[in-house]
């Protein structure tokens, strides 16, 4: 039948090099001293852009993990089964160093190269990024205890991936289990207990409300000792080859992040090894938290890139009312505004990654202490609204699971919630301002770049907010700091058309409450050419 002929639909967006087509990402890699990794990143960008990889990404969101608590003989096994596509995805990410490459091979820009690798994978399939990120973030915590580091870091640095829970593995993936039902972010309220077993280990008993990626090889867990809250490494398989007690009670039925299992677990005389000092569990875990917050920023920025790429692709191939959508002024403005947000997030993410490199000096360390929280708050909160607007650009197609933006819309909120939701992050910023004035000085030195009257005026307002910061104004302050950082990066690094439009709309009052309100004279074509 003639009505069955399909016309005016965009072709599949497959077999695209997601690295070289993302100009903001390629330029940021160069600007922050990771240009030496460009060939590797082109390889990654080509891999994640293939039809096969995108097909695997779609499959793992349609075939979520399944919990098996017992075998046929009613013995507890506590295993989660994933579709083979999930293992192919995470195996590729590990092989390309998305987890621990910056730790294993430190060099100027190594954290930037690892961040770009992580973003390229998370752009297409975000769920697997959770255990990849936790493996990356566990490294500095493990370094606090040399005997644990000697045993575990070579496995975490491995580029091999083995999904089995078996003894003698030469590689490992890490998870964490901190949250308890009565405490949430207030981890000091945890009630899980740890008793010294007398042989260098402890026995842990308690209930963890959220345990991400429960098929990981080991977990960082917080538990109470007589002297206070301590951090422990809990392996799934013990040295003698037996399974540690790790009862997975149920998987969480989540809004998004469906390819990645999150669970509730019971620990009952479960073997753990203390990480760091007794009673200093928060100190031991804080570096892991800082690095997972960095990865929340990376993941949100990756999601924005996917949203923009899909929306612009659709608009460049679909006609309506006699013209391509991309050439119609109302749509052009929306797409350009989405692209501005995505580019600002990308520059912010990779600048932050550069501050996490091994060669960071004292000023960089101070900058990242404040900037990590600021960027985590703002970029992650901008993600959900950004993905919705991009989804709307596809019309009905965007709302259908055959296209990736419905998945992305569900996915973006987890980055804002994980590792500290908005108020928790805002309070962390207040603490940094009060207890770590060097971080404020380093941050202001970073953003005070000149060259923009609107940015200078915004910085003057921000300094006023800093002087009277309290809980009631915390969110306003963090937003102001975040926009100062983003605008300063755009002014320094982005083309003039992009930087001017960002500053005008985000700092100078010429934008709207929703996307698509841009001042007259904005070079929309120049902005979209980069998308």
Secondary structure, 3 states (H helix, E strand, C coil): CHHHCCCCCCCCCCCCCCCCCCHHHHHHHHHCCCHHHHHHHHHHHHHHCCHHHHHHHHHHHHCCCEEEEECCCCCEEEEEECCHHHHHHHHHHHHCCCCCHHHHCCCCCHHHHHHHHHHHHHHHCCCCHHHHHHHHHHHHHHCCCHHHHHHHHHHHHCCCCCCCCCCCCCCCCEEEECCCCCCCCCHHHCCCEEEECCCCCEEEEEEEEEEECCCCCEEEEEEEECCEEEEEEEECECCCCCECCCEEEEECCCCCCCCCCEEEEEEEEEEEEEECCCCCHHHHHHHHHHHHHHHHHHHHHHHHHHHHHHHHHHHHHCEECCEEHHHCHHHHHHHHHHHHHHHHHHHHHHHHHHCCCCCCCHHHHHHHHHHHHHHHHHHHHHHHHHHHHHHHHCHHHHHCCCCCHHHHHHHHHHHHHCCCCHHHHHHHHHHHHHHCHHHHHHHHHHHCCCCCHHHHHHHHHHHHHHHCCCHHHHHHHHHHHHHHHHHHHHHHHCCHHHHHHHHHHHCCCCCCCCCCCCCCCCCHHHHHHCC
